[in-house]
Amino acid sequence: MKSLLTGLFIASSLTLAAGAASADDTAANLRLEAFGGDAQLTAVKHAVERFNQKYPNVKVEIAIDPITNGWGDYVTHVLSQFNGGDAYDVYGTAIETFRTFEERGLFVPLDDYIAKNPGYSDFDPSLFKYSSYQGKTYFIPIGWNNIMINYNRELFKEAGLDYPKNWTWDEFREAAKKLTKYDAAGNVTQYGYEVPNQNFFVQPWFLTNGTSPLNADWTASNMLDPKVAETLQFLHDLIHVDKVSPIPGNSTMDNQFDAGQVAMISRGHWIIENAKKAKLDMDVANVPSKLNGNTVIGFGGYGVSKTSKNQELAKELVGALTSEETQKEEGELGGGVPGRKSAADSPAFLAFPPSAALYYQSLPHTIPVPSPANFQEVEKIFMRNYVAMMADEISIAEGVKRTDRELNESFKRLEALQKAK
């Protein structure tokens, strides 16, 4: 889900154990690796406290990874833990990593546990569908993010623009022009939009044009589809023709958005936490359509490591982490959109932004972010070439050919590895 947030590993390790009385006196140690920011960490800590009310003698060590460099780096980090014999018992991860972990058999199936807990019917069935592999479910969904257009309402009013509803690429482009401001010397003081600098953020532009950088089953490149080049040209022209956006850099422009220096950005619900802190008058709108109104979805899930010595306890911990209380708290604090419909319907979740109901309403129009087993390599290939095209270091025509060649070489390597197993 950037995804969801993004990956240099920064761990905040805590050990939580409650002293409440319980009928279960099982003693054990569990290690949990979650992901996200302050909202996620707070919700996770409270979930562990509830778990400890039933299992007071189980100590849970928590590590939180902010995913600052993308899910590809997170995959590398987790694989190194398994290879080094230092895997955690429970992992919070995202759809971008599922196929990589599932094909390596690193997690245990959770179907029996799910069947024993009818409360999971509160989740949209599509989330469990995307969490399954070859008929088995290895991850229980938590919060999810679909990319929306996040916009500054005050800047729209200043520009004399109506708030966006169902709009087209052309309407979006004209709005971005009107939202861009210059000083007397011609320097941009306010950008209308930030052309995305991350794989997850840019996917809706392809989807709304009826295409994707990969084929439908994520086994080969689709870069030579003319609609891919058309999409890239549109984004390129926002930068170099309309000058409504800077060239995508290493850092996201979330802070500039909060400060009113960028009028629109493509993000998920996770930015709401900081928007509230900044007291930003913002809202969300559906992504502009070209051929359709689809957008991308990424979501998190919890899985139990195959190497865990306490798998049944680890499953119970996953139960606490995916409970309605945890889902509500994370959503209301500004994490992802709750997987549980009951949590997404809570008054606190719907209170901000004004169009918060759009998140869940758009779920039927979402398509999972392409997440093949070689995701970490695919993401790096695509982003390296994408940024080069956006920076005018290489033409769109040459860029799609080069990306296509490199992606298909990666898939050939993956196929060879799978055949060698």
C-alpha positions in Angstrom: 0.0 0.0 0.0 2.1 3.2 -0.5 1.8 2.3 -1.3 1.2 3.0 2.1 4.2 5.1 3.9 7.7 4.5 2.7 11.7 2.3 4.0 15.1 2.8 5.7 14.5 0.7 8.8 14.0 2.8 11.9 12.9 0.7 14.8 11.1 1.8 17.9 11.4 -1.2 20.2 9.1 -1.6 23.1 8.3 -4.4 25.4 4.7 -4.5 26.6 3.2 -6.8 29.2 0.1 -6.2 31.2 -0.4 -7.4 34.7 -4.2 -7.9 34.5 -5.6 -11.1 35.8 -6.5 -13.7 33.2 -7.5 -17.3 33.0 -4.6 -18.0 30.6 -1.2 -18.1 32.4 0.8 -19.0 29.3 4.3 -17.6 29.4 6.0 -16.7 26.2 7.8 -14.0 24.2 6.6 -12.7 20.9 8.2 -10.3 18.5 6.1 -8.1 16.3 7.2 -6.0 13.4 4.6 -3.4 12.3 4.8 -0.6 9.9 3.7 3.0 9.7 3.9 6.2 11.8 2.6 7.5 15.1 -1.0 6.5 14.4 -0.1 2.9 13.7 2.3 2.6 16.6 -0.3 4.0 19.0 -3.0 1.6 17.8 -0.6 -1.3 17.9 0.5 -0.6 21.4 -3.2 -0.5 22.6 -3.9 -3.7 20.7 -1.0 -5.4 22.5 -2.4 -4.1 25.8 -5.7 -5.8 25.0 -4.0 -9.0 24.0 -2.1 -8.9 27.4 -5.4 -8.7 29.3 -6.0 -12.3 28.1 -2.3 -13.3 28.1 -0.6 -11.3 30.9 2.5 -13.5 30.9 3.3 -13.1 27.2 5.8 -10.3 26.5 5.5 -8.6 23.1 8.4 -6.8 21.6 7.3 -4.2 19.0 9.4 -2.8 16.2 7.9 -0.2 13.8 9.2 0.4 10.3 8.1 3.7 8.7 8.7 2.3 5.1 10.6 5.4 4.1 12.3 4.0 1.1 9.5 1.8 -0.3 8.3 -1.7 0.1 11.1 -3.1 -2.0 13.6 -2.2 0.7 11.2 -3.7 3.4 11.2 -7.0 1.5 15.0 -7.0 1.5 15.0 -6.2 5.2 12.6 -9.0 6.1 14.3 -11.6 3.9 17.6 -10.8 5.6 15.9 -11.5 9.0 14.7 -14.9 7.8 18.0 -15.8 6.1 19.8 -14.8 9.3 17.6 -16.9 11.6 16.3 -13.8 13.3 12.7 -13.6 12.0 9.9 -12.1 14.1 6.8 -14.0 15.1 4.3 -11.6 13.5 4.8 -9.2 10.6 2.7 -6.4 9.4 3.3 -5.9 5.7 1.6 -4.8 2.5 0.2 -6.3 -0.7 3.4 -5.2 -2.5 5.2 -7.9 -0.6 2.7 -10.7 -0.4 3.6 -12.6 -3.5 7.3 -12.4 -2.7 6.8 -13.9 0.8 4.1 -16.4 -0.2 6.2 -17.9 -3.0 9.1 -18.4 -0.5 6.7 -20.1 2.0 7.7 -17.8 4.9 4.2 -17.5 6.5 1.6 -20.0 7.8 -1.9 -20.3 6.3 -4.5 -18.6 8.5 -7.7 -20.0 7.0 -8.5 -22.2 10.0 -8.1 -19.2 12.3 -10.2 -17.0 10.1 -13.0 -19.6 9.9 -13.1 -19.7 13.7 -13.7 -16.0 13.9 -16.9 -15.0 12.1 -16.2 -11.3 12.9 -13.9 -11.2 9.9 -17.1 -11.0 7.7 -17.0 -7.3 8.6 -14.1 -6.9 6.1 -14.8 -6.3 2.4 -14.4 -9.7 0.7 -12.0 -8.3 -1.9 -9.4 -7.6 0.8 -9.3 -11.3 1.7 -9.2 -12.2 -2.0 -6.1 -10.1 -2.5 -4.6 -11.7 0.6 -4.8 -15.2 -0.8 -2.4 -17.2 -2.8 -3.1 -20.6 -4.4 -6.3 -21.1 -2.4 -4.8 -20.2 1.0 -4.9 -17.0 3.0 -1.5 -16.0 4.5 -2.4 -12.4 5.7 -5.3 -11.0 7.5 -6.2 -7.5 6.2 -5.9 -4.3 8.2 -6.0 -0.7 6.9 -5.9 0.0 3.2 -5.2 3.0 1.0 -6.5 4.0 -2.3 -4.8 6.9 -4.0 -7.1 10.0 -4.2 -6.5 13.6 -5.1 -5.9 15.5 -1.9 -6.5 19.2 -2.3 -6.3 22.4 -0.4 -9.8 23.9 -0.3 -8.6 27.4 0.7 -6.4 27.5 -2.4 -9.3 26.4 -4.6 -11.4 29.2 -3.3 -8.6 31.7 -3.8 -8.4 30.6 -7.5 -12.1 30.8 -8.0 -12.4 27.1 -8.6 -15.3 24.8 -7.6 -14.3 21.9 -5.4 -13.6 18.8 -7.7 -16.1 16.0 -8.0 -16.0 13.7 -11.0 -13.5 15.3 -13.3 -11.4 14.5 -16.4 -7.7 14.7 -17.1 -8.3 17.9 -19.0 -10.3 19.5 -16.2 -7.6 18.5 -13.7 -4.9 20.0 -16.0 -6.7 23.4 -16.2 -7.3 23.5 -12.5 -3.5 22.8 -11.9 -2.6 25.7 -14.1 -4.9 28.1 -12.2 -3.5 26.9 -8.9 0.1 27.6 -9.8 1.5 31.0 -8.7 4.6 32.9 -9.6 6.6 35.8 -8.1 7.6 38.9 -10.0 10.8 37.2 -11.3 8.7 34.3 -12.7 9.7 31.8 -10.0 7.0 29.4 -8.8 5.7 30.2 -5.3 2.8 27.7 -5.3 2.6 24.5 -7.4 -0.8 23.3 -8.6 0.2 19.7 -8.3 3.0 17.4 -7.4 3.7 14.8 -10.2 4.2 11.7 -8.1 7.7 10.4 -7.1 6.6 7.0 -6.0 5.4 3.9 -7.8 2.1 3.6 -5.8 1.2 7.2 -6.1 1.5 7.3 -9.9 -0.5 4.1 -10.7 -3.9 5.7 -10.9 -2.8 7.8 -13.9 -2.2 4.5 -15.8 -5.4 2.9 -14.5 -7.7 5.7 -15.5 -6.3 5.4 -19.0 -7.1 1.7 -19.1 -3.5 0.5 -18.8 -0.7 -0.5 -16.5 3.1 -0.8 -16.6 2.7 -4.6 -16.2 0.3 -7.1 -17.8 -2.8 -8.3 -15.9 -1.3 -11.2 -14.1 2.0 -9.4 -13.3 4.2 -11.8 -15.3 5.5 -9.4 -18.0 6.0 -5.8 -19.0 3.1 -3.9 -20.6 5.3 -0.8 -21.2 4.8 -0.9 -25.0 1.1 -0.3 -24.8 0.6 3.1 -26.4 -1.6 4.2 -23.5 1.4 3.9 -21.1 3.4 6.3 -23.2 0.3 8.6 -23.5 0.0 8.6 -19.7 3.7 9.4 -19.2 3.6 12.2 -21.7 0.6 13.7 -19.9 2.6 13.8 -16.6 5.7 15.0 -18.4 3.8 17.9 -19.9 2.4 18.9 -16.5 6.0 19.5 -15.5 7.7 20.9 -18.7 4.8 22.4 -20.7 2.4 23.7 -18.0 5.0 24.0 -15.3 2.5 23.2 -12.6 4.8 20.7 -10.9 8.5 20.2 -10.1 10.4 17.2 -11.5 9.9 14.3 -9.1 12.7 14.3 -6.5 13.8 12.0 -3.7 11.5 13.6 -1.1 7.7 13.8 -1.2 6.1 17.2 -0.9 3.7 16.3 2.0 5.2 19.2 4.1 4.8 21.6 1.2 1.2 20.5 0.9 0.5 21.0 4.6 2.1 24.5 4.3 -0.1 25.5 1.3 2.8 25.6 -1.2 1.3 22.7 -3.3 -2.4 22.7 -4.0 -2.9 19.0 -4.9 -1.1 15.8 -4.3 -1.9 12.1 -4.9 -2.0 10.3 -1.6 -3.9 7.9 0.6 -5.6 8.3 3.9 -2.4 8.1 5.8 -1.7 11.8 5.3 -4.8 12.8 7.3 -2.8 12.6 10.6 -0.4 15.3 9.7 -3.1 17.4 7.9 -5.0 17.5 11.2 -1.9 18.6 13.0 -1.3 21.3 10.5 -5.0 22.4 10.7 -5.1 22.2 6.9 -8.4 22.9 5.2 -8.3 20.0 2.8 -10.5 17.4 1.2 -10.2 14.4 -1.1 -11.6 13.9 -4.6 -11.7 10.9 -7.0 -8.8 10.7 -9.4 -9.5 12.4 -12.7 -10.8 10.0 -15.4 -9.6 9.5 -18.9 -11.3 6.2 -19.9 -12.6 5.3 -16.4 -12.6 6.3 -12.8 -10.5 3.5 -11.4 -7.7 4.0 -8.8 -5.1 1.8 -7.2 -5.4 0.1 -3.9 -2.7 -1.1 -1.5 -3.3 -2.5 1.9 -1.7 -4.0 4.9 -2.1 -7.3 6.5 -0.6 -9.3 9.4 1.0 -12.7 9.0 2.5 -15.3 11.3 6.0 -16.4 10.6 6.6 -20.1 9.8 9.6 -20.0 12.1 7.6 -18.8 15.1 7.8 -21.2 18.1 4.4 -19.9 19.4 2.2 -19.9 16.3 -1.1 -20.2 18.1 -0.3 -17.3 20.4 1.0 -15.3 17.4 -2.4 -15.9 15.7 -4.2 -14.6 18.8 -2.0 -11.5 18.7 -3.0 -11.0 15.0 -6.6 -11.3 16.2 -6.0 -8.3 18.6 -4.2 -6.4 15.9 -7.1 -6.8 13.4 -9.9 -6.2 16.0 -12.7 -3.6 15.5 -11.2 -1.5 18.4 -7.7 -1.4 16.7 -9.2 -0.7 13.3 -11.3 2.2 14.6 -8.4 3.7 16.5 -6.0 3.6 13.6 -8.5 5.0 11.2 -9.5 7.8 13.5 -5.9 8.7 14.3 -5.2 9.0 10.6 -3.7 5.7 9.5 -5.1 3.7 6.6 -8.8 3.3 5.8 -10.1 0.6 8.1 -10.7 -2.8 6.5 -13.7 -3.3 8.7 -16.7 -1.5 7.4 -18.0 -0.9 10.9 -14.8 1.1 11.7 -15.0 3.1 8.5 -18.5 4.1 9.3 -17.6 5.6 12.7 -18.5 9.3 13.2 -14.9 10.1 14.2 -13.5 8.6 11.0 -16.1 10.4 8.8 -15.5 13.7 10.5 -12.4 14.6 8.5 -11.8 15.3 5.7 -15.3 16.4 4.6 -15.6 13.8 1.9 -14.1 10.9 4.0 -17.0 8.7 2.9 -15.4 8.7 -0.6 -12.7 6.3 0.6 -14.9 3.3 1.1 -17.3 4.3 -1.7 -14.5 4.1 -4.2 -13.4 0.6 -3.1 -15.4 -1.2 -5.9 -13.4 0.9 -8.4 -9.9 -0.1 -7.1 -7.3 -2.3 -8.7 -4.4 -3.7 -6.6 -1.0 -2.2 -7.1 1.0 -4.6 -9.4 2.9 -6.8 -6.9 4.8 -9.6 -8.6 7.2 -11.9 -6.7 10.1 -9.8 -8.0 8.4 -6.6 -6.9 11.5 -5.0 -5.3 13.4 -5.3 -8.6 10.4 -4.2 -10.7 9.7 -1.2 -8.6 13.3 0.0 -8.9 13.4 -0.5 -12.7 10.2 1.3 -13.2 11.0 4.2 -10.9 14.5 4.7 -12.2 13.3 5.0 -15.8 10.1 7.0 -14.8 12.1 9.7 -13.1 14.5 9.9 -16.0 11.6 10.4 -18.4 10.0 13.0 -16.1 13.4 14.8 -15.8 13.8 14.9 -19.6 17.0 12.8 -19.3 15.5 10.3 -21.8 12.5 10.7 -24.2 9.2 9.0 -23.4 9.6 6.8 -26.6 13.1 5.6 -25.6 12.2 5.3 -21.9 9.2 2.9 -22.4 11.4 0.7 -24.6 14.2 0.6 -22.1 11.9 0.0 -19.2 10.1 -2.8 -21.2 13.4 -4.5 -21.9 14.7 -4.3 -18.3 11.4 -5.5 -16.8 11.2 -8.5 -19.1 14.8 -9.4 -18.3 13.8 -9.3 -14.6 10.8 -11.6 -15.2 13.0 -14.0 -17.1 15.3 -14.2 -14.1 12.3 -14.8 -11.9 11.0 -17.6 -14.1 14.4 -19.3 -14.1 14.5 -19.1 -10.3 11.0 -20.6 -10.0 11.9 -23.5 -12.4 15.1 -24.2 -10.4 13.1 -24.8 -7.2 
